[in-house]
Amino acid sequence: MKLVVVSAGLSVPSSTRLLADRLAAAVGRETPVEVQAVELRELAVEIAQNLTNGFPGRALAAALDAVTGADGLIVVTPVFSASYSGLFKSFFDVLDRDALTGKPVLIAATGGSARHSLVLEHALRPLFAHLRAVVVPTGVYAASEDWGAEGLQDRVERAAGELAALMTGLGARRPAPKDDLAVVPFEQRLAALRPAG
């Protein structure tokens, strides 16, 4: 299976890319995946040109094809002005509107303060719901103080497990019904409650 990691970090090294790599490694521990990274910083000029002329450059076209052909996505953005970065949003603006329909997506973000952690729920989750992706329940936010602290790796592992389950179809499987869960007619249940005699 193909896992594509979209990182919108602007610096090198980038905490956004570090979080993306941790998430991808955790998914790889759950299920075998071929990982491809899409670094939006390297595509900034082509994204801007695509927005103005409607045609992707060669590198951007390859990145869009990778995202479209992925079995699952990890998307990570730094927080700017309490939301995702403009570069992150612009990339998904030039993506075909049906490209993410039904695709499992793990959302994540990095920021300087834990106060921005709700960006996952008020910005990222609605964006990918609008794109008709299947967003895993656990989003991962990493503030500066989270690196090396307890809790971050647990959230990474939980989110990665959810994405791996969706990618492999485990989320859609239902356990076989057990005999002790057989449906009993309501009338039979009521009859059992009547007093004897």
HELIX and SHEET records of a PDB file:
HELIX    1   1 SER A   15  GLU A   30  1                                  16    
HELIX    2   2 LEU A   40  LEU A   43  5                                   4    
HELIX    3   3 ALA A   44  ASN A   53  1                                  10    
HELIX    4   4 ARG A   58  GLY A   69  1                                  12    
HELIX    5   5 GLY A   86  VAL A   94  1                                   9    
HELIX    6   6 ALA A  114  HIS A  116  5                                   3    
HELIX    7   7 VAL A  119  VAL A  119  1                                   1    
HELIX    8   8 LEU A  120  LEU A  124  3                                   5    
HELIX    9   9 ARG A  125  HIS A  130  1                                   6    
HELIX   10  10 SER A  144  ASP A  146  5                                   3    
HELIX   11  11 LEU A  152  THR A  168  1                                  17    
HELIX   12  12 LEU A  170  ALA A  172  5                                   3    
HELIX   13  13 ASP A  179  LEU A  181  5                                   3    
HELIX   14  14 PHE A  186  LEU A  193  1                                   8    
SHEET    1   A 4 GLU A  34  GLU A  39  0                                        
SHEET    2   A 4 LYS A   2  SER A   7  1                                        
SHEET    3   A 4 GLY A  72  PHE A  80  1                                        
SHEET    4   A 4 SER A  83  TYR A  84 -1                                        
SHEET    1   B 5 GLU A  34  GLU A  39  0                                        
SHEET    2   B 5 LYS A   2  SER A   7  1                                        
SHEET    3   B 5 GLY A  72  PHE A  80  1                                        
SHEET    4   B 5 PRO A 104  GLY A 111  1                                        
SHEET    5   B 5 VAL A 134  VAL A 135  1                                        
SHEET    1   C 5 GLU A  34  GLU A  39  0                                        
SHEET    2   C 5 LYS A   2  SER A   7  1                                        
SHEET    3   C 5 GLY A  72  PHE A  80  1                                        
SHEET    4   C 5 PRO A 104  GLY A 111  1                                        
SHEET    5   C 5 VAL A 140  ALA A 143  1                                        
END                                                                             
